[in-house]
């Protein structure tokens, strides 16, 4: 079946099987490899994308449920070749090590900053509680969010 999705700001039609997850379609059919499968059960956050602006575990969502919706992946955060504020802050604060969780963390942080203009540390921690980093870069992620908030 063919679905239409607004993907990273542009309309896309993609031929899918009814049982495919959004993660599989993004990675295998559309070549967007930023979201990765960590656990496959929606616990780790590494596959987080934004669906209509809300952080969503793409490993749990059937691609058919994305029909007519807006999906943003980590590849869609940059505009005109320029990193977003949160991406620049992640680089500046070295908020990654192995990188496996980075795209999911970035997407959750982008959603957080769209929802709360100047979040407290407690709000940041609470919002990111669904994203696991095996390397332990949580303090650097907090610093990156703080830096992105303070950017002009």
MODELLER restraints for C-alpha pairs under 7 A, 6 or more apart:
rsr = mdl.restraints
at = mdl.atoms
rsr.add(forms.Gaussian(group=physical.xy_distance, feature=features.Distance(at['CA:1:A'], at['CA:15:A']), mean=5.44, stdev=0.5))
rsr.add(forms.Gaussian(group=physical.xy_distance, feature=features.Distance(at['CA:1:A'], at['CA:16:A']), mean=5.44, stdev=0.5))
rsr.add(forms.Gaussian(group=physical.xy_distance, feature=features.Distance(at['CA:1:A'], at['CA:17:A']), mean=6.27, stdev=0.5))
rsr.add(forms.Gaussian(group=physical.xy_distance, feature=features.Distance(at['CA:2:A'], at['CA:13:A']), mean=6.44, stdev=0.5))
rsr.add(forms.Gaussian(group=physical.xy_distance, feature=features.Distance(at['CA:2:A'], at['CA:14:A']), mean=5.40, stdev=0.5))
rsr.add(forms.Gaussian(group=physical.xy_distance, feature=features.Distance(at['CA:2:A'], at['CA:15:A']), mean=4.25, stdev=0.5))
rsr.add(forms.Gaussian(group=physical.xy_distance, feature=features.Distance(at['CA:2:A'], at['CA:16:A']), mean=6.06, stdev=0.5))
rsr.add(forms.Gaussian(group=physical.xy_distance, feature=features.Distance(at['CA:3:A'], at['CA:13:A']), mean=5.53, stdev=0.5))
rsr.add(forms.Gaussian(group=physical.xy_distance, feature=features.Distance(at['CA:3:A'], at['CA:14:A']), mean=5.59, stdev=0.5))
rsr.add(forms.Gaussian(group=physical.xy_distance, feature=features.Distance(at['CA:3:A'], at['CA:15:A']), mean=6.54, stdev=0.5))
rsr.add(forms.Gaussian(group=physical.xy_distance, feature=features.Distance(at['CA:3:A'], at['CA:64:A']), mean=6.82, stdev=0.5))
rsr.add(forms.Gaussian(group=physical.xy_distance, feature=features.Distance(at['CA:3:A'], at['CA:67:A']), mean=5.38, stdev=0.5))
rsr.add(forms.Gaussian(group=physical.xy_distance, feature=features.Distance(at['CA:4:A'], at['CA:11:A']), mean=6.89, stdev=0.5))
rsr.add(forms.Gaussian(group=physical.xy_distance, feature=features.Distance(at['CA:4:A'], at['CA:12:A']), mean=5.61, stdev=0.5))
rsr.add(forms.Gaussian(group=physical.xy_distance, feature=features.Distance(at['CA:4:A'], at['CA:13:A']), mean=4.41, stdev=0.5))
rsr.add(forms.Gaussian(group=physical.xy_distance, feature=features.Distance(at['CA:4:A'], at['CA:14:A']), mean=6.66, stdev=0.5))
rsr.add(forms.Gaussian(group=physical.xy_distance, feature=features.Distance(at['CA:4:A'], at['CA:67:A']), mean=5.42, stdev=0.5))
rsr.add(forms.Gaussian(group=physical.xy_distance, feature=features.Distance(at['CA:4:A'], at['CA:68:A']), mean=5.66, stdev=0.5))
rsr.add(forms.Gaussian(group=physical.xy_distance, feature=features.Distance(at['CA:5:A'], at['CA:11:A']), mean=5.80, stdev=0.5))
rsr.add(forms.Gaussian(group=physical.xy_distance, feature=features.Distance(at['CA:5:A'], at['CA:12:A']), mean=5.32, stdev=0.5))
rsr.add(forms.Gaussian(group=physical.xy_distance, feature=features.Distance(at['CA:5:A'], at['CA:13:A']), mean=6.39, stdev=0.5))
rsr.add(forms.Gaussian(group=physical.xy_distance, feature=features.Distance(at['CA:5:A'], at['CA:66:A']), mean=6.41, stdev=0.5))
rsr.add(forms.Gaussian(group=physical.xy_distance, feature=features.Distance(at['CA:5:A'], at['CA:67:A']), mean=5.53, stdev=0.5))
rsr.add(forms.Gaussian(group=physical.xy_distance, feature=features.Distance(at['CA:5:A'], at['CA:68:A']), mean=5.16, stdev=0.5))
rsr.add(forms.Gaussian(group=physical.xy_distance, feature=features.Distance(at['CA:5:A'], at['CA:69:A']), mean=5.57, stdev=0.5))
rsr.add(forms.Gaussian(group=physical.xy_distance, feature=features.Distance(at['CA:5:A'], at['CA:70:A']), mean=6.17, stdev=0.5))
rsr.add(forms.Gaussian(group=physical.xy_distance, feature=features.Distance(at['CA:6:A'], at['CA:12:A']), mean=6.05, stdev=0.5))
rsr.add(forms.Gaussian(group=physical.xy_distance, feature=features.Distance(at['CA:6:A'], at['CA:68:A']), mean=6.98, stdev=0.5))
rsr.add(forms.Gaussian(group=physical.xy_distance, feature=features.Distance(at['CA:6:A'], at['CA:69:A']), mean=6.09, stdev=0.5))
rsr.add(forms.Gaussian(group=physical.xy_distance, feature=features.Distance(at['CA:6:A'], at['CA:70:A']), mean=4.56, stdev=0.5))
rsr.add(forms.Gaussian(group=physical.xy_distance, feature=features.Distance(at['CA:6:A'], at['CA:71:A']), mean=6.06, stdev=0.5))
rsr.add(forms.Gaussian(group=physical.xy_distance, feature=features.Distance(at['CA:7:A'], at['CA:70:A']), mean=6.01, stdev=0.5))
rsr.add(forms.Gaussian(group=physical.xy_distance, feature=features.Distance(at['CA:7:A'], at['CA:71:A']), mean=4.91, stdev=0.5))
rsr.add(forms.Gaussian(group=physical.xy_distance, feature=features.Distance(at['CA:7:A'], at['CA:72:A']), mean=5.89, stdev=0.5))
rsr.add(forms.Gaussian(group=physical.xy_distance, feature=features.Distance(at['CA:8:A'], at['CA:71:A']), mean=6.27, stdev=0.5))
rsr.add(forms.Gaussian(group=physical.xy_distance, feature=features.Distance(at['CA:8:A'], at['CA:72:A']), mean=4.77, stdev=0.5))
rsr.add(forms.Gaussian(group=physical.xy_distance, feature=features.Distance(at['CA:8:A'], at['CA:73:A']), mean=6.56, stdev=0.5))
rsr.add(forms.Gaussian(group=physical.xy_distance, feature=features.Distance(at['CA:8:A'], at['CA:76:A']), mean=4.69, stdev=0.5))
rsr.add(forms.Gaussian(group=physical.xy_distance, feature=features.Distance(at['CA:18:A'], at['CA:64:A']), mean=6.48, stdev=0.5))
rsr.add(forms.Gaussian(group=physical.xy_distance, feature=features.Distance(at['CA:19:A'], at['CA:62:A']), mean=6.54, stdev=0.5))
rsr.add(forms.Gaussian(group=physical.xy_distance, feature=features.Distance(at['CA:20:A'], at['CA:62:A']), mean=5.81, stdev=0.5))
rsr.add(forms.Gaussian(group=physical.xy_distance, feature=features.Distance(at['CA:20:A'], at['CA:63:A']), mean=5.92, stdev=0.5))
rsr.add(forms.Gaussian(group=physical.xy_distance, feature=features.Distance(at['CA:21:A'], at['CA:58:A']), mean=6.84, stdev=0.5))
rsr.add(forms.Gaussian(group=physical.xy_distance, feature=features.Distance(at['CA:21:A'], at['CA:59:A']), mean=5.88, stdev=0.5))
rsr.add(forms.Gaussian(group=physical.xy_distance, feature=features.Distance(at['CA:21:A'], at['CA:60:A']), mean=6.66, stdev=0.5))
rsr.add(forms.Gaussian(group=physical.xy_distance, feature=features.Distance(at['CA:21:A'], at['CA:61:A']), mean=5.52, stdev=0.5))
rsr.add(forms.Gaussian(group=physical.xy_distance, feature=features.Distance(at['CA:21:A'], at['CA:62:A']), mean=4.18, stdev=0.5))
rsr.add(forms.Gaussian(group=physical.xy_distance, feature=features.Distance(at['CA:21:A'], at['CA:63:A']), mean=4.98, stdev=0.5))
rsr.add(forms.Gaussian(group=physical.xy_distance, feature=features.Distance(at['CA:22:A'], at['CA:58:A']), mean=5.23, stdev=0.5))
rsr.add(forms.Gaussian(group=physical.xy_distance, feature=features.Distance(at['CA:22:A'], at['CA:59:A']), mean=6.49, stdev=0.5))
rsr.add(forms.Gaussian(group=physical.xy_distance, feature=features.Distance(at['CA:22:A'], at['CA:61:A']), mean=5.66, stdev=0.5))
rsr.add(forms.Gaussian(group=physical.xy_distance, feature=features.Distance(at['CA:22:A'], at['CA:62:A']), mean=5.44, stdev=0.5))
rsr.add(forms.Gaussian(group=physical.xy_distance, feature=features.Distance(at['CA:22:A'], at['CA:63:A']), mean=4.13, stdev=0.5))
rsr.add(forms.Gaussian(group=physical.xy_distance, feature=features.Distance(at['CA:23:A'], at['CA:47:A']), mean=6.92, stdev=0.5))
rsr.add(forms.Gaussian(group=physical.xy_distance, feature=features.Distance(at['CA:23:A'], at['CA:58:A']), mean=4.81, stdev=0.5))
rsr.add(forms.Gaussian(group=physical.xy_distance, feature=features.Distance(at['CA:23:A'], at['CA:59:A']), mean=5.19, stdev=0.5))
rsr.add(forms.Gaussian(group=physical.xy_distance, feature=features.Distance(at['CA:25:A'], at['CA:63:A']), mean=6.85, stdev=0.5))
rsr.add(forms.Gaussian(group=physical.xy_distance, feature=features.Distance(at['CA:26:A'], at['CA:32:A']), mean=5.34, stdev=0.5))
rsr.add(forms.Gaussian(group=physical.xy_distance, feature=features.Distance(at['CA:27:A'], at['CA:33:A']), mean=4.93, stdev=0.5))
rsr.add(forms.Gaussian(group=physical.xy_distance, feature=features.Distance(at['CA:34:A'], at['CA:74:A']), mean=5.99, stdev=0.5))
rsr.add(forms.Gaussian(group=physical.xy_distance, feature=features.Distance(at['CA:34:A'], at['CA:75:A']), mean=6.66, stdev=0.5))
rsr.add(forms.Gaussian(group=physical.xy_distance, feature=features.Distance(at['CA:34:A'], at['CA:103:A']), mean=5.99, stdev=0.5))
rsr.add(forms.Gaussian(group=physical.xy_distance, feature=features.Distance(at['CA:35:A'], at['CA:46:A']), mean=6.30, stdev=0.5))
rsr.add(forms.Gaussian(group=physical.xy_distance, feature=features.Distance(at['CA:35:A'], at['CA:47:A']), mean=4.45, stdev=0.5))
rsr.add(forms.Gaussian(group=physical.xy_distance, feature=features.Distance(at['CA:35:A'], at['CA:48:A']), mean=6.48, stdev=0.5))
rsr.add(forms.Gaussian(group=physical.xy_distance, feature=features.Distance(at['CA:35:A'], at['CA:103:A']), mean=6.08, stdev=0.5))
rsr.add(forms.Gaussian(group=physical.xy_distance, feature=features.Distance(at['CA:35:A'], at['CA:104:A']), mean=6.66, stdev=0.5))
rsr.add(forms.Gaussian(group=physical.xy_distance, feature=features.Distance(at['CA:36:A'], at['CA:46:A']), mean=5.60, stdev=0.5))
rsr.add(forms.Gaussian(group=physical.xy_distance, feature=features.Distance(at['CA:36:A'], at['CA:47:A']), mean=4.87, stdev=0.5))
rsr.add(forms.Gaussian(group=physical.xy_distance, feature=features.Distance(at['CA:37:A'], at['CA:46:A']), mean=6.25, stdev=0.5))
rsr.add(forms.Gaussian(group=physical.xy_distance, feature=features.Distance(at['CA:37:A'], at['CA:47:A']), mean=5.55, stdev=0.5))
rsr.add(forms.Gaussian(group=physical.xy_distance, feature=features.Distance(at['CA:37:A'], at['CA:59:A']), mean=6.80, stdev=0.5))
rsr.add(forms.Gaussian(group=physical.xy_distance, feature=features.Distance(at['CA:38:A'], at['CA:44:A']), mean=6.35, stdev=0.5))
rsr.add(forms.Gaussian(group=physical.xy_distance, feature=features.Distance(at['CA:38:A'], at['CA:46:A']), mean=5.84, stdev=0.5))
rsr.add(forms.Gaussian(group=physical.xy_distance, feature=features.Distance(at['CA:40:A'], at['CA:59:A']), mean=5.69, stdev=0.5))
rsr.add(forms.Gaussian(group=physical.xy_distance, feature=features.Distance(at['CA:41:A'], at['CA:59:A']), mean=6.89, stdev=0.5))
rsr.add(forms.Gaussian(group=physical.xy_distance, feature=features.Distance(at['CA:41:A'], at['CA:60:A']), mean=6.61, stdev=0.5))
rsr.add(forms.Gaussian(group=physical.xy_distance, feature=features.Distance(at['CA:42:A'], at['CA:57:A']), mean=5.47, stdev=0.5))
rsr.add(forms.Gaussian(group=physical.xy_distance, feature=features.Distance(at['CA:42:A'], at['CA:59:A']), mean=6.49, stdev=0.5))
rsr.add(forms.Gaussian(group=physical.xy_distance, feature=features.Distance(at['CA:42:A'], at['CA:60:A']), mean=6.16, stdev=0.5))
rsr.add(forms.Gaussian(group=physical.xy_distance, feature=features.Distance(at['CA:43:A'], at['CA:130:A']), mean=6.38, stdev=0.5))
rsr.add(forms.Gaussian(group=physical.xy_distance, feature=features.Distance(at['CA:44:A'], at['CA:130:A']), mean=6.25, stdev=0.5))
rsr.add(forms.Gaussian(group=physical.xy_distance, feature=features.Distance(at['CA:44:A'], at['CA:131:A']), mean=5.17, stdev=0.5))
rsr.add(forms.Gaussian(group=physical.xy_distance, feature=features.Distance(at['CA:44:A'], at['CA:132:A']), mean=5.01, stdev=0.5))
rsr.add(forms.Gaussian(group=physical.xy_distance, feature=features.Distance(at['CA:45:A'], at['CA:57:A']), mean=6.38, stdev=0.5))
rsr.add(forms.Gaussian(group=physical.xy_distance, feature=features.Distance(at['CA:45:A'], at['CA:104:A']), mean=5.51, stdev=0.5))
rsr.add(forms.Gaussian(group=physical.xy_distance, feature=features.Distance(at['CA:45:A'], at['CA:130:A']), mean=5.75, stdev=0.5))
rsr.add(forms.Gaussian(group=physical.xy_distance, feature=features.Distance(at['CA:45:A'], at['CA:131:A']), mean=4.30, stdev=0.5))
rsr.add(forms.Gaussian(group=physical.xy_distance, feature=features.Distance(at['CA:45:A'], at['CA:132:A']), mean=6.40, stdev=0.5))
rsr.add(forms.Gaussian(group=physical.xy_distance, feature=features.Distance(at['CA:46:A'], at['CA:100:A']), mean=6.81, stdev=0.5))
rsr.add(forms.Gaussian(group=physical.xy_distance, feature=features.Distance(at['CA:46:A'], at['CA:101:A']), mean=4.78, stdev=0.5))
rsr.add(forms.Gaussian(group=physical.xy_distance, feature=features.Distance(at['CA:46:A'], at['CA:103:A']), mean=6.60, stdev=0.5))
rsr.add(forms.Gaussian(group=physical.xy_distance, feature=features.Distance(at['CA:46:A'], at['CA:104:A']), mean=4.45, stdev=0.5))
rsr.add(forms.Gaussian(group=physical.xy_distance, feature=features.Distance(at['CA:46:A'], at['CA:131:A']), mean=6.83, stdev=0.5))
rsr.add(forms.Gaussian(group=physical.xy_distance, feature=features.Distance(at['CA:47:A'], at['CA:57:A']), mean=5.57, stdev=0.5))
rsr.add(forms.Gaussian(group=physical.xy_distance, feature=features.Distance(at['CA:47:A'], at['CA:58:A']), mean=5.55, stdev=0.5))
rsr.add(forms.Gaussian(group=physical.xy_distance, feature=features.Distance(at['CA:47:A'], at['CA:59:A']), mean=6.39, stdev=0.5))
rsr.add(forms.Gaussian(group=physical.xy_distance, feature=features.Distance(at['CA:47:A'], at['CA:104:A']), mean=5.67, stdev=0.5))
rsr.add(forms.Gaussian(group=physical.xy_distance, feature=features.Distance(at['CA:48:A'], at['CA:55:A']), mean=6.03, stdev=0.5))
rsr.add(forms.Gaussian(group=physical.xy_distance, feature=features.Distance(at['CA:48:A'], at['CA:56:A']), mean=5.27, stdev=0.5))
rsr.add(forms.Gaussian(group=physical.xy_distance, feature=features.Distance(at['CA:48:A'], at['CA:57:A']), mean=4.69, stdev=0.5))
rsr.add(forms.Gaussian(group=physical.xy_distance, feature=features.Distance(at['CA:48:A'], at['CA:58:A']), mean=5.94, stdev=0.5))
rsr.add(forms.Gaussian(group=physical.xy_distance, feature=features.Distance(at['CA:48:A'], at['CA:104:A']), mean=4.56, stdev=0.5))
rsr.add(forms.Gaussian(group=physical.xy_distance, feature=features.Distance(at['CA:48:A'], at['CA:107:A']), mean=6.32, stdev=0.5))
rsr.add(forms.Gaussian(group=physical.xy_distance, feature=features.Distance(at['CA:49:A'], at['CA:55:A']), mean=5.67, stdev=0.5))
rsr.add(forms.Gaussian(group=physical.xy_distance, feature=features.Distance(at['CA:49:A'], at['CA:56:A']), mean=5.41, stdev=0.5))
rsr.add(forms.Gaussian(group=physical.xy_distance, feature=features.Distance(at['CA:49:A'], at['CA:57:A']), mean=6.61, stdev=0.5))
rsr.add(forms.Gaussian(group=physical.xy_distance, feature=features.Distance(at['CA:49:A'], at['CA:58:A']), mean=6.35, stdev=0.5))
rsr.add(forms.Gaussian(group=physical.xy_distance, feature=features.Distance(at['CA:49:A'], at['CA:71:A']), mean=6.96, stdev=0.5))
rsr.add(forms.Gaussian(group=physical.xy_distance, feature=features.Distance(at['CA:49:A'], at['CA:72:A']), mean=5.90, stdev=0.5))
rsr.add(forms.Gaussian(group=physical.xy_distance, feature=features.Distance(at['CA:49:A'], at['CA:73:A']), mean=5.10, stdev=0.5))
rsr.add(forms.Gaussian(group=physical.xy_distance, feature=features.Distance(at['CA:49:A'], at['CA:104:A']), mean=6.94, stdev=0.5))
rsr.add(forms.Gaussian(group=physical.xy_distance, feature=features.Distance(at['CA:49:A'], at['CA:107:A']), mean=6.01, stdev=0.5))
rsr.add(forms.Gaussian(group=physical.xy_distance, feature=features.Distance(at['CA:50:A'], at['CA:56:A']), mean=5.74, stdev=0.5))
rsr.add(forms.Gaussian(group=physical.xy_distance, feature=features.Distance(at['CA:50:A'], at['CA:71:A']), mean=5.57, stdev=0.5))
rsr.add(forms.Gaussian(group=physical.xy_distance, feature=features.Distance(at['CA:50:A'], at['CA:72:A']), mean=5.00, stdev=0.5))
rsr.add(forms.Gaussian(group=physical.xy_distance, feature=features.Distance(at['CA:50:A'], at['CA:73:A']), mean=6.60, stdev=0.5))
rsr.add(forms.Gaussian(group=physical.xy_distance, feature=features.Distance(at['CA:50:A'], at['CA:107:A']), mean=6.78, stdev=0.5))
rsr.add(forms.Gaussian(group=physical.xy_distance, feature=features.Distance(at['CA:51:A'], at['CA:69:A']), mean=6.85, stdev=0.5))
rsr.add(forms.Gaussian(group=physical.xy_distance, feature=features.Distance(at['CA:51:A'], at['CA:70:A']), mean=5.66, stdev=0.5))
rsr.add(forms.Gaussian(group=physical.xy_distance, feature=features.Distance(at['CA:51:A'], at['CA:71:A']), mean=4.61, stdev=0.5))
rsr.add(forms.Gaussian(group=physical.xy_distance, feature=features.Distance(at['CA:51:A'], at['CA:72:A']), mean=6.57, stdev=0.5))
rsr.add(forms.Gaussian(group=physical.xy_distance, feature=features.Distance(at['CA:52:A'], at['CA:69:A']), mean=6.24, stdev=0.5))
rsr.add(forms.Gaussian(group=physical.xy_distance, feature=features.Distance(at['CA:52:A'], at['CA:70:A']), mean=4.92, stdev=0.5))
rsr.add(forms.Gaussian(group=physical.xy_distance, feature=features.Distance(at['CA:52:A'], at['CA:71:A']), mean=6.29, stdev=0.5))
rsr.add(forms.Gaussian(group=physical.xy_distance, feature=features.Distance(at['CA:53:A'], at['CA:111:A']), mean=6.55, stdev=0.5))
rsr.add(forms.Gaussian(group=physical.xy_distance, feature=features.Distance(at['CA:54:A'], at['CA:111:A']), mean=6.46, stdev=0.5))
rsr.add(forms.Gaussian(group=physical.xy_distance, feature=features.Distance(at['CA:55:A'], at['CA:107:A']), mean=6.88, stdev=0.5))
rsr.add(forms.Gaussian(group=physical.xy_distance, feature=features.Distance(at['CA:55:A'], at['CA:108:A']), mean=5.84, stdev=0.5))
rsr.add(forms.Gaussian(group=physical.xy_distance, feature=features.Distance(at['CA:55:A'], at['CA:111:A']), mean=6.45, stdev=0.5))
rsr.add(forms.Gaussian(group=physical.xy_distance, feature=features.Distance(at['CA:74:A'], at['CA:103:A']), mean=5.70, stdev=0.5))
rsr.add(forms.Gaussian(group=physical.xy_distance, feature=features.Distance(at['CA:74:A'], at['CA:107:A']), mean=6.30, stdev=0.5))
rsr.add(forms.Gaussian(group=physical.xy_distance, feature=features.Distance(at['CA:77:A'], at['CA:84:A']), mean=5.94, stdev=0.5))
rsr.add(forms.Gaussian(group=physical.xy_distance, feature=features.Distance(at['CA:78:A'], at['CA:84:A']), mean=5.13, stdev=0.5))
rsr.add(forms.Gaussian(group=physical.xy_distance, feature=features.Distance(at['CA:85:A'], at['CA:148:A']), mean=5.51, stdev=0.5))
rsr.add(forms.Gaussian(group=physical.xy_distance, feature=features.Distance(at['CA:86:A'], at['CA:106:A']), mean=6.93, stdev=0.5))
rsr.add(forms.Gaussian(group=physical.xy_distance, feature=features.Distance(at['CA:86:A'], at['CA:110:A']), mean=6.71, stdev=0.5))
rsr.add(forms.Gaussian(group=physical.xy_distance, feature=features.Distance(at['CA:86:A'], at['CA:144:A']), mean=6.88, stdev=0.5))
rsr.add(forms.Gaussian(group=physical.xy_distance, feature=features.Distance(at['CA:86:A'], at['CA:145:A']), mean=6.71, stdev=0.5))
rsr.add(forms.Gaussian(group=physical.xy_distance, feature=features.Distance(at['CA:86:A'], at['CA:148:A']), mean=5.39, stdev=0.5))
rsr.add(forms.Gaussian(group=physical.xy_distance, feature=features.Distance(at['CA:87:A'], at['CA:106:A']), mean=6.94, stdev=0.5))
rsr.add(forms.Gaussian(group=physical.xy_distance, feature=features.Distance(at['CA:89:A'], at['CA:144:A']), mean=4.75, stdev=0.5))
rsr.add(forms.Gaussian(group=physical.xy_distance, feature=features.Distance(at['CA:89:A'], at['CA:147:A']), mean=5.96, stdev=0.5))
rsr.add(forms.Gaussian(group=physical.xy_distance, feature=features.Distance(at['CA:89:A'], at['CA:148:A']), mean=5.67, stdev=0.5))
rsr.add(forms.Gaussian(group=physical.xy_distance, feature=features.Distance(at['CA:90:A'], at['CA:141:A']), mean=6.87, stdev=0.5))
rsr.add(forms.Gaussian(group=physical.xy_distance, feature=features.Distance(at['CA:90:A'], at['CA:144:A']), mean=5.24, stdev=0.5))
rsr.add(forms.Gaussian(group=physical.xy_distance, feature=features.Distance(at['CA:93:A'], at['CA:140:A']), mean=5.83, stdev=0.5))
rsr.add(forms.Gaussian(group=physical.xy_distance, feature=features.Distance(at['CA:93:A'], at['CA:143:A']), mean=6.51, stdev=0.5))
rsr.add(forms.Gaussian(group=physical.xy_distance, feature=features.Distance(at['CA:93:A'], at['CA:144:A']), mean=5.59, stdev=0.5))
rsr.add(forms.Gaussian(group=physical.xy_distance, feature=features.Distance(at['CA:94:A'], at['CA:140:A']), mean=6.47, stdev=0.5))
rsr.add(forms.Gaussian(group=physical.xy_distance, feature=features.Distance(at['CA:95:A'], at['CA:137:A']), mean=5.87, stdev=0.5))
rsr.add(forms.Gaussian(group=physical.xy_distance, feature=features.Distance(at['CA:95:A'], at['CA:140:A']), mean=4.59, stdev=0.5))
rsr.add(forms.Gaussian(group=physical.xy_distance, feature=features.Distance(at['CA:95:A'], at['CA:141:A']), mean=4.98, stdev=0.5))
rsr.add(forms.Gaussian(group=physical.xy_distance, feature=features.Distance(at['CA:95:A'], at['CA:144:A']), mean=6.73, stdev=0.5))
rsr.add(forms.Gaussian(group=physical.xy_distance, feature=features.Distance(at['CA:96:A'], at['CA:102:A']), mean=6.17, stdev=0.5))
rsr.add(forms.Gaussian(group=physical.xy_distance, feature=features.Distance(at['CA:96:A'], at['CA:137:A']), mean=6.12, stdev=0.5))
rsr.add(forms.Gaussian(group=physical.xy_distance, feature=features.Distance(at['CA:97:A'], at['CA:135:A']), mean=6.46, stdev=0.5))
rsr.add(forms.Gaussian(group=physical.xy_distance, feature=features.Distance(at['CA:101:A'], at['CA:132:A']), mean=6.91, stdev=0.5))
rsr.add(forms.Gaussian(group=physical.xy_distance, feature=features.Distance(at['CA:101:A'], at['CA:133:A']), mean=5.81, stdev=0.5))
rsr.add(forms.Gaussian(group=physical.xy_distance, feature=features.Distance(at['CA:105:A'], at['CA:131:A']), mean=6.33, stdev=0.5))
rsr.add(forms.Gaussian(group=physical.xy_distance, feature=features.Distance(at['CA:108:A'], at['CA:128:A']), mean=6.51, stdev=0.5))
rsr.add(forms.Gaussian(group=physical.xy_distance, feature=features.Distance(at['CA:109:A'], at['CA:145:A']), mean=7.00, stdev=0.5))
rsr.add(forms.Gaussian(group=physical.xy_distance, feature=features.Distance(at['CA:112:A'], at['CA:127:A']), mean=6.77, stdev=0.5))
rsr.add(forms.Gaussian(group=physical.xy_distance, feature=features.Distance(at['CA:118:A'], at['CA:149:A']), mean=6.06, stdev=0.5))
